Structure formats: C-alpha cells, structure tokens
Amino acid sequence: MDFDDYLRYQAANYRQLAEMAESETDKEEYLDLAATCEEVANEIEDRLTGG
C-alpha cells in the first residue's frame, strides 16, 4: 500500500469515528484529522505525478 493510499484509508476511518462521536468537539476533531490526511495524500500524489 502506498503512503497516500494509507492516508486516505485513515481519513475514511476518522470519518467513521466522527459519525459515532458523541460530542460535537470530538466529531470536529475527527473530521479535521480526516481533512488533513486527505490534504497530505493529495500533496504526495501531486508530487508523484509531477503536478
């Protein structure tokens, strides 16, 4: 598994945790983590493709 794929997998896990979170603060934190994982994965992919 490539690291960008791993980060996208982690982002999906964080989104699932956000759905199950009981507090709004926890939900926001999980969604922020998911967004960060996606952003870094996109940056890695852009560098690999030369874009």
matplotlib code that plots the C-alpha trace (Angstrom):
import matplotlib.pyplot as plt

x = [0.0, 1.3, 1.5, -1.1, -3.5, -2.8, -3.6, -6.9, -7.7, -7.0, -9.2, -12.1, -11.5, -11.6, -14.9, -16.4, -15.2, -16.8, -20.1, -20.0, -18.7, -21.0, -19.7, -19.5, -15.9, -14.8, -16.7, -15.0, -11.6, -12.0, -13.2, -10.2, -7.9, -9.6, -9.2, -5.5, -5.0, -6.7, -4.7, -1.4, -2.3, -3.2, 0.1, 2.0, 0.1, 0.7, 4.5, 4.5, 2.7, 4.8, 1.9]
y = [0.0, 3.4, 6.0, 8.3, 5.3, 4.6, 8.3, 8.0, 4.8, 6.6, 9.5, 7.1, 5.7, 9.2, 9.9, 6.7, 7.8, 11.2, 9.6, 7.7, 10.6, 11.6, 15.1, 17.8, 18.6, 15.0, 14.9, 18.1, 16.8, 13.6, 15.5, 17.8, 14.8, 13.3, 16.5, 16.7, 13.1, 13.8, 17.0, 15.3, 12.4, 14.8, 16.6, 13.3, 12.2, 15.6, 15.2, 11.7, 12.7, 15.8, 18.2]
z = [0.0, -0.9, 1.7, 0.0, -0.1, 3.6, 4.4, 2.5, 4.4, 7.7, 6.6, 6.0, 9.5, 11.0, 9.2, 10.7, 14.1, 13.6, 12.8, 16.0, 18.2, 21.0, 21.4, 18.7, 19.7, 19.1, 15.8, 14.6, 15.7, 13.7, 10.6, 10.9, 11.1, 8.0, 6.1, 7.0, 5.9, 2.5, 2.0, 2.7, 0.4, -2.4, -2.0, -2.1, -5.2, -6.9, -6.3, -7.6, -10.8, -11.3, -10.8]

ax = plt.figure().add_subplot(projection="3d")
ax.plot(x, y, z, "-o")
ax.set_aspect("equal")
plt.show()
